[in-house]
Amino acid sequence: MPIIMGVRFRQKLMSGGATQTGSFHPGGNQRGVTDAPSFLDAADGLAFGVDLPPAAEGPGVLLTADGGRYLGTLFGAQGYGEGELVFTTGMMGYQESLTDPSFAGQVLTFTYPLIGNYGIHQNASESSGVWPRGVVVRHAMHQPDHRHSIAPVADLLRLHEVPGIEGIDTRAITQRVRELGTVLCVFGPEDHEDLLRTRLRELTSPDLEDLVDQVSISSPVVLNPGALDALDQPLPRLGALDCGIKFNILRNLCRHFEVVWCPPDTSFDTLVHQYNIDALFCSNGPGDPAHSGKATDARNTLARAVQAKLPVMGICLGHQLMGLASGLQTYKMRYGHRGANQPVVDLKTGLVSITSQNHGFAVADPDAGMLAAHPSGACSSPGENQHGAEVVVRFVNANDRTVEGLDLVGHPSFTVQFHPEACPGPHDAAPLFQQFRAIVDQAMGGGI
């Protein structure tokens, strides 16, 4: 049974002599599937007893590029945390947030004051790694209380060599970010403050990096080969472009499709001729959607799929890439939408859904332009429609009216900015996976 190991702690697992079987097994126990691959969950190393690097301790200081200075206490891994300072408003789901690849390149602040009270659980992560480059909390619980907990949150950070700082006034940080927009920051030992200031002056935006390349799978793999429905009929085959996909998205997709998990630069011709896909999905992910790296490769594949009238669904970054492929601009938001309580309005039905979101960029509204934009004015250059289809705004955020979803007129394709799998978060939008399956069935039957 093939195993794909997480980059972050592959060497720890191999040197520790632990079993290589991961606990993430999305195609397991599915009708018709006899040889499904397994993958490492970010917490597996804790369950396997991998030796942890030394813990950080002692006084720490967090510095922001706009002149902010906050004192706290270090925890997690030793080292410096540095990146773009963002906040998330979720009251629970810290393990899922820490392992969400969309946080790559960022220093993550939790607005909820107590983080880690129910510990870390095996097979509850959203990837095989911890992706923020630093973690900021008011209070980290070092003795969690839950019967299924295998370690405190600090140990997960140590395993993946991610530093943390606690005792910080996270409300003050959140207010500052809301007023001024996301800012670059560094933190580390207080007695290293001069060095930290030098690092902060030299720090560049993570949006300049090809973050999608850092968090995506390296080669295609079929998650549930031979999957059958309740009537023993083969499930449609779906190509899932991984721009930083979350495990729970893959779980949901496997319920409706035979899923080929693919790197973001997999070409449309390869997907169609080598893997014989019936539909295409493009995932969430980190960074600037207009980056010239693998995000652009995924965008080009999406455009080809729309041209071929293949059913297409995009989530989060996949939505932004479709916006770019449609000739719309994308732009950096003042502080983005990160949390599990974002209200979204369906302009077609009037239905309001509470959704889980994690993004710092948005698609410009065709009429209203760039709403809730970052003071930097960072945005993509005007582009051309690559696929030729007309697009209409289907969903908007009820708070700031930013674009939350697109429909492609006359094509079996749509996108949403939010996360229908909502892990963590509400399940209002979960039926979108089933709706996409219905669209695929109709298209395969010649109905679209």
C-alpha positions as CSV (number, residue, x, y, z in Angstrom):
1,M,0.0,0.0,0.0
2,P,1.7,3.2,-1.1
3,I,2.5,5.9,1.5
4,I,3.0,9.6,0.8
5,M,4.9,11.2,3.7
6,G,4.6,14.7,4.9
7,V,7.7,16.8,4.1
8,R,7.9,18.4,7.5
9,F,8.7,15.3,9.6
10,R,9.6,12.6,7.1
11,Q,13.2,12.5,8.5
12,K,12.0,12.3,12.1
13,L,9.8,9.3,11.3
14,M,12.4,7.5,9.3
15,S,15.1,8.0,11.9
16,G,12.8,7.2,14.8
17,G,12.0,3.7,13.3
18,A,8.3,4.3,13.5
19,T,5.7,2.7,11.3
20,Q,5.2,4.4,8.0
21,T,1.5,3.9,7.8
22,G,-0.4,7.2,8.1
23,S,-3.7,7.6,9.7
24,F,-5.3,9.6,6.8
25,H,-7.0,7.0,4.6
26,P,-9.8,8.7,2.6
27,G,-10.5,5.8,0.3
28,G,-10.5,3.2,3.0
29,N,-13.6,1.0,3.6
30,Q,-15.2,2.4,0.5
31,R,-17.3,0.2,-1.7
32,G,-15.2,-1.4,-4.5
33,V,-11.8,-0.1,-3.2
34,T,-9.2,-2.7,-2.3
35,D,-5.9,-0.9,-2.4
36,A,-6.3,2.7,-1.2
37,P,-3.2,4.7,-0.2
38,S,-2.6,6.1,3.3
39,F,-1.1,9.5,4.1
40,L,0.5,11.0,7.2
41,D,-1.6,13.2,9.5
42,A,0.4,16.0,11.1
43,A,-0.1,14.5,14.5
44,D,1.0,11.0,13.6
45,G,4.6,11.7,14.7
46,L,3.3,12.4,18.2
47,A,1.4,9.1,18.3
48,F,4.5,7.2,16.8
49,G,6.7,8.5,19.6
50,V,9.1,10.6,17.4
51,D,11.7,12.4,19.4
52,L,10.9,16.1,19.7
53,P,13.4,19.0,19.3
54,P,14.1,21.2,22.3
55,A,11.2,23.4,23.6
56,A,11.3,27.2,23.5
57,E,11.0,28.9,26.8
58,G,11.6,32.2,28.5
59,P,10.7,35.9,27.7
60,G,9.9,36.7,24.1
61,V,9.0,39.8,22.1
62,L,6.9,40.2,18.9
63,L,7.7,43.2,16.6
64,T,5.5,44.4,13.8
65,A,6.6,46.4,10.7
66,D,4.4,49.3,11.7
67,G,6.3,49.8,15.0
68,G,4.4,47.5,17.3
69,R,6.1,45.8,20.2
70,Y,4.5,43.1,22.4
71,L,6.1,41.1,25.2
72,G,5.2,37.5,25.9
73,T,6.6,34.0,26.7
74,L,8.0,31.6,24.1
75,F,6.6,28.1,23.6
76,G,6.6,25.5,20.9
77,A,9.8,25.1,18.9
78,Q,13.0,27.1,19.3
79,G,13.7,29.7,16.7
80,Y,12.3,32.9,15.2
81,G,8.7,33.3,13.9
82,E,8.4,35.6,11.0
83,G,5.9,36.3,8.2
84,E,2.7,38.1,7.6
85,L,0.7,38.7,10.8
86,V,-2.9,37.5,10.4
87,F,-5.7,36.5,12.8
88,T,-8.4,33.9,12.8
89,T,-11.6,34.2,14.9
90,G,-12.5,30.5,15.4
91,M,-13.3,29.5,19.0
92,M,-12.3,25.9,18.3
93,G,-10.5,23.9,15.6
94,Y,-7.0,25.2,16.3
95,Q,-5.5,21.9,15.2
96,E,-7.3,22.2,11.8
97,S,-6.2,25.8,11.5
98,L,-2.5,25.0,12.3
99,T,-2.5,22.3,9.7
100,D,-4.3,24.3,7.0
101,P,-1.9,24.9,4.1
102,S,-3.6,28.2,3.3
103,F,-1.7,29.6,6.3
104,A,1.7,29.0,4.7
105,G,4.0,32.0,5.0
106,Q,2.0,33.6,7.8
107,V,2.2,34.2,11.5
108,L,-1.2,33.1,12.9
109,T,-2.8,34.9,15.8
110,F,-5.8,33.2,17.5
111,T,-8.3,35.8,18.8
112,Y,-9.9,33.2,21.1
113,P,-7.9,33.6,24.4
114,L,-7.5,29.9,25.3
115,I,-5.9,27.6,22.8
116,G,-5.1,23.9,23.4
117,N,-7.6,23.0,26.1
118,Y,-8.7,19.7,24.4
119,G,-5.2,18.9,23.1
120,I,-4.0,17.4,19.8
121,H,-5.8,14.4,18.3
122,Q,-4.6,11.9,15.8
123,N,-6.3,12.0,12.4
124,A,-7.8,15.4,13.1
125,S,-5.4,17.5,11.0
126,E,-6.0,19.0,7.6
127,S,-2.6,18.0,6.2
128,S,0.7,16.3,7.1
129,G,2.3,19.6,8.3
130,V,1.9,22.7,10.4
131,W,2.1,25.6,8.0
132,P,2.1,29.0,9.9
133,R,5.7,30.2,10.4
134,G,4.8,31.3,13.9
135,V,1.8,31.1,16.3
136,V,0.6,33.9,18.6
137,V,-1.9,33.2,21.5
138,R,-3.1,34.7,24.7
139,H,-2.8,31.5,26.6
140,A,-1.6,28.1,25.5
141,M,-2.9,25.2,27.5
142,H,0.0,22.9,28.4
143,Q,-2.0,20.3,30.2
144,P,-5.0,19.5,28.0
145,D,-8.0,17.6,29.3
146,H,-9.6,15.2,26.7
147,R,-9.6,11.4,26.7
148,H,-8.5,11.3,23.0
149,S,-5.7,13.9,23.4
150,I,-2.2,12.5,22.5
151,A,-0.2,15.7,23.3
152,P,-0.5,19.4,24.0
153,V,-0.5,21.9,21.2
154,A,3.1,23.0,22.0
155,D,4.3,19.5,21.2
156,L,2.7,19.7,17.7
157,L,4.6,22.9,17.1
158,R,7.8,21.3,18.3
159,L,7.3,18.3,16.0
160,H,7.0,20.6,13.0
161,E,9.7,23.1,14.2
162,V,7.2,26.0,14.5
163,P,7.8,28.6,17.2
164,G,5.0,30.1,19.3
165,I,4.6,33.0,21.7
166,E,1.9,33.3,24.4
167,G,0.9,35.9,27.0
168,I,0.4,38.4,24.1
169,D,-2.5,40.9,24.1
170,T,-4.2,39.3,21.0
171,R,-7.1,41.7,21.2
172,A,-4.7,44.6,20.7
173,I,-3.0,42.9,17.8
174,T,-6.3,42.1,16.2
175,Q,-7.5,45.7,16.5
176,R,-4.2,46.9,15.0
177,V,-4.5,44.6,12.0
178,R,-8.1,45.5,11.4
179,E,-7.2,49.2,11.3
180,L,-4.0,49.1,9.4
181,G,-4.2,45.8,7.4
182,T,-2.0,42.7,7.7
183,V,1.6,43.6,8.5
184,L,4.9,41.8,8.5
185,C,6.2,40.7,11.9
186,V,8.9,38.7,13.7
187,F,9.2,37.2,17.2
188,G,11.7,35.4,19.3
189,P,13.7,35.7,22.5
190,E,13.6,39.1,24.1
191,D,17.3,39.3,24.5
192,H,17.6,38.9,20.7
193,E,15.6,42.0,20.0
194,D,18.3,43.8,18.1
195,L,18.7,40.9,15.7
196,L,14.9,40.6,15.4
197,R,14.7,44.2,14.3
198,T,17.3,43.6,11.7
199,R,15.4,40.5,10.4
200,L,12.2,42.5,10.3
201,R,13.8,45.2,8.2
202,E,15.0,42.6,5.7
203,L,11.8,40.6,5.7
204,T,9.9,40.4,2.4
205,S,6.2,39.5,1.8
206,P,5.5,35.8,1.6
207,D,3.2,36.7,-1.3
208,L,6.4,36.9,-3.4
209,E,7.1,33.2,-2.9
210,D,5.6,30.3,-4.8
211,L,3.7,29.1,-1.7
212,V,1.5,26.8,-3.7
213,D,4.6,24.9,-4.8
214,Q,5.6,24.5,-1.1
215,V,2.4,22.9,0.1
216,S,1.2,20.8,-2.8
217,I,1.6,17.1,-3.6
218,S,4.5,16.2,-5.9
219,S,3.0,13.4,-8.1
220,P,-0.6,12.2,-8.9
221,V,-2.2,9.5,-6.9
222,V,-5.7,7.9,-7.0
223,L,-7.2,8.0,-3.6
224,N,-10.0,5.4,-4.0
225,P,-9.3,3.3,-7.1
226,G,-12.3,1.4,-8.2
227,A,-14.8,3.2,-6.0
228,L,-18.4,2.2,-6.6
229,D,-21.7,3.8,-5.6
230,A,-24.6,2.1,-3.7
231,L,-25.7,0.4,-6.9
232,D,-22.2,-0.9,-7.6
233,Q,-21.7,1.5,-10.4
234,P,-18.3,3.2,-10.9
235,L,-18.1,6.7,-9.5
236,P,-17.2,9.5,-11.9
237,R,-13.5,10.2,-12.0
238,L,-12.5,13.6,-10.7
239,G,-9.1,15.4,-11.0
240,A,-8.4,17.4,-7.9
241,L,-5.7,20.1,-8.4
242,D,-3.9,20.5,-5.2
243,C,-2.9,24.1,-4.5
244,G,-2.8,23.3,-0.7
245,I,-5.8,21.1,-0.4
246,K,-7.3,20.2,3.0
247,F,-7.8,16.6,4.0
248,N,-11.5,17.0,4.7
249,I,-12.0,18.3,1.2
250,L,-10.5,15.1,-0.1
251,R,-12.8,13.1,2.3
252,N,-15.8,14.8,0.9
253,L,-14.8,14.4,-2.7
254,C,-14.2,10.7,-2.2
255,R,-17.8,10.3,-1.1
256,H,-18.9,11.4,-4.6
257,F,-16.1,10.6,-7.0
258,E,-13.1,8.4,-7.7
259,V,-10.5,11.1,-7.0
260,V,-7.1,11.6,-8.7
261,W,-5.1,13.9,-6.3
262,C,-2.9,15.9,-8.6
263,P,-0.1,18.5,-8.4
264,P,-1.2,22.0,-9.4
265,D,0.9,22.0,-12.6
266,T,-0.7,18.9,-14.0
267,S,-1.7,19.8,-17.6
268,F,-5.2,19.5,-18.9
269,D,-4.1,17.0,-21.6
270,T,-2.5,14.8,-18.9
271,L,-5.7,14.8,-16.9
272,V,-7.9,13.9,-19.8
273,H,-5.7,11.5,-21.8
274,Q,-3.7,9.8,-19.1
275,Y,-6.2,9.9,-16.2
276,N,-9.5,10.0,-18.1
277,I,-11.2,12.4,-15.7
278,D,-14.9,13.3,-16.0
279,A,-14.6,16.5,-14.0
280,L,-12.1,18.9,-12.5
281,F,-11.8,20.4,-9.0
282,C,-9.4,23.1,-7.9
283,S,-8.6,23.5,-4.2
284,N,-7.8,26.1,-1.6
285,G,-4.3,27.3,-1.0
286,P,-2.0,30.1,0.2
287,G,-0.5,33.2,-1.3
288,D,-1.2,35.5,-4.2
289,P,-3.4,33.9,-6.9
290,A,-1.6,36.0,-9.6
291,H,1.8,34.5,-8.7
292,S,3.6,33.4,-11.8
293,G,4.4,30.0,-10.4
294,K,2.2,26.9,-10.0
295,A,-0.9,28.9,-9.2
296,T,-0.8,30.1,-12.8
297,D,-0.3,26.6,-14.1
298,A,-3.5,25.6,-12.2
299,R,-5.3,28.6,-13.7
300,N,-4.4,27.6,-17.2
301,T,-5.6,24.0,-16.6
302,L,-8.9,25.4,-15.3
303,A,-9.3,27.6,-18.4
304,R,-8.8,24.6,-20.7
305,A,-11.3,22.6,-18.8
306,V,-14.0,25.3,-19.1
307,Q,-13.2,25.6,-22.8
308,A,-13.8,21.8,-23.1
309,K,-17.1,22.2,-21.2
310,L,-15.8,19.8,-18.5
311,P,-17.6,20.3,-15.2
312,V,-15.4,22.4,-12.9
313,M,-15.6,23.4,-9.2
314,G,-13.2,25.7,-7.5
315,I,-12.9,26.5,-3.8
316,C,-11.0,29.5,-2.2
317,L,-7.8,29.9,-4.2
318,G,-9.5,27.8,-6.9
319,H,-12.2,30.4,-7.0
320,Q,-9.7,33.2,-7.3
321,L,-7.8,31.4,-10.1
322,M,-11.1,31.0,-12.0
323,G,-11.7,34.7,-11.5
324,L,-8.3,35.5,-13.1
325,A,-9.0,33.0,-16.0
326,S,-12.2,34.9,-16.5
327,G,-10.5,38.2,-17.0
328,L,-11.3,39.6,-13.5
329,Q,-8.7,41.1,-11.3
330,T,-7.7,39.8,-7.8
331,Y,-6.5,41.9,-5.0
332,K,-5.1,41.8,-1.5
333,M,-7.7,42.4,1.3
334,R,-7.2,44.6,4.3
335,Y,-7.2,41.7,6.7
336,G,-9.0,38.9,4.8
337,H,-11.7,36.5,6.0
338,R,-10.3,33.9,8.5
339,G,-12.8,32.1,10.8
340,A,-15.9,30.0,10.9
341,N,-18.6,32.6,11.1
342,Q,-18.6,34.4,7.7
343,P,-22.1,35.1,6.4
344,V,-22.6,34.6,2.6
345,V,-25.6,35.6,0.5
346,D,-26.7,33.5,-2.5
347,L,-27.8,36.2,-4.9
348,K,-29.9,33.7,-6.9
349,T,-31.9,32.3,-4.0
350,G,-31.5,34.9,-1.3
351,L,-30.3,32.2,1.1
352,V,-27.7,33.2,3.7
353,S,-25.2,30.6,4.8
354,I,-22.7,30.8,7.7
355,T,-19.4,29.6,6.3
356,S,-15.8,28.8,7.2
357,Q,-13.2,30.9,5.3
358,N,-9.4,31.4,5.2
359,H,-8.2,33.8,2.5
360,G,-6.4,37.1,2.2
361,F,-7.1,37.8,-1.5
362,A,-10.4,38.3,-3.3
363,V,-11.8,38.5,-6.8
364,A,-12.8,42.1,-7.8
365,D,-16.5,42.6,-8.4
366,P,-17.1,43.2,-12.1
367,D,-19.2,46.3,-11.2
368,A,-18.2,47.5,-7.7
369,G,-14.4,46.8,-8.1
370,M,-12.1,46.0,-5.2
371,L,-14.0,46.1,-1.9
372,A,-12.3,46.0,1.5
373,A,-8.9,46.3,-0.2
374,H,-5.5,46.4,1.6
375,P,-3.9,49.9,2.0
376,S,-1.0,48.7,-0.1
377,G,-3.2,48.5,-3.2
378,A,-1.7,45.2,-4.2
379,C,-3.6,43.6,-7.0
380,S,-3.2,41.7,-10.3
381,S,-2.8,43.3,-13.6
382,P,-5.9,43.5,-15.9
383,G,-6.2,40.3,-17.9
384,E,-8.1,38.7,-20.7
385,N,-10.8,36.0,-20.5
386,Q,-8.9,32.8,-21.2
387,H,-11.9,30.5,-21.7
388,G,-14.4,32.8,-23.4
389,A,-17.4,32.0,-21.0
390,E,-19.4,34.8,-19.4
391,V,-19.2,34.8,-15.6
392,V,-21.7,36.2,-13.1
393,V,-21.4,36.8,-9.4
394,R,-23.4,34.2,-7.5
395,F,-22.4,34.7,-3.9
396,V,-21.3,37.8,-1.9
397,N,-20.2,38.3,1.7
398,A,-23.0,39.8,3.8
399,N,-20.6,42.0,5.7
400,D,-18.4,43.7,3.1
401,R,-20.1,42.6,-0.1
402,T,-16.9,41.1,-1.5
403,V,-17.3,38.4,-4.2
404,E,-17.8,34.9,-2.7
405,G,-18.6,32.8,-5.8
406,L,-19.0,32.8,-9.5
407,D,-21.2,30.9,-12.0
408,L,-20.1,30.4,-15.6
409,V,-23.0,31.0,-17.9
410,G,-23.8,28.0,-20.2
411,H,-21.1,25.9,-18.6
412,P,-21.3,23.2,-15.9
413,S,-18.9,25.2,-13.7
414,F,-19.0,27.3,-10.6
415,T,-16.7,28.5,-7.8
416,V,-17.0,29.5,-4.1
417,Q,-14.6,31.5,-1.9
418,F,-15.7,29.7,1.2
419,H,-15.0,26.1,2.4
420,P,-18.0,23.8,2.0
421,E,-16.3,21.0,3.9
422,A,-16.0,23.4,6.9
423,C,-13.4,21.7,9.1
424,P,-13.7,23.4,11.5
425,G,-16.9,25.3,11.0
426,P,-20.6,25.2,10.2
427,H,-22.0,22.8,7.6
428,D,-24.5,25.2,5.9
429,A,-22.6,24.9,2.6
430,A,-21.8,21.2,2.6
431,P,-24.5,20.3,0.0
432,L,-22.4,22.0,-2.6
433,F,-20.4,18.8,-3.1
434,Q,-23.6,16.9,-3.8
435,Q,-24.7,19.7,-6.1
436,F,-21.5,19.4,-8.0
437,R,-21.9,15.6,-8.3
438,A,-25.4,16.2,-9.8
439,I,-23.9,18.7,-12.3
440,V,-21.3,16.0,-13.3
441,D,-23.9,13.3,-13.7
442,Q,-26.0,15.6,-15.9
443,A,-23.0,16.5,-18.0
444,M,-22.0,12.9,-18.4
445,G,-25.5,12.1,-19.4
446,G,-25.5,14.7,-22.2
447,G,-27.7,17.2,-20.3
448,I,-25.4,20.2,-20.3
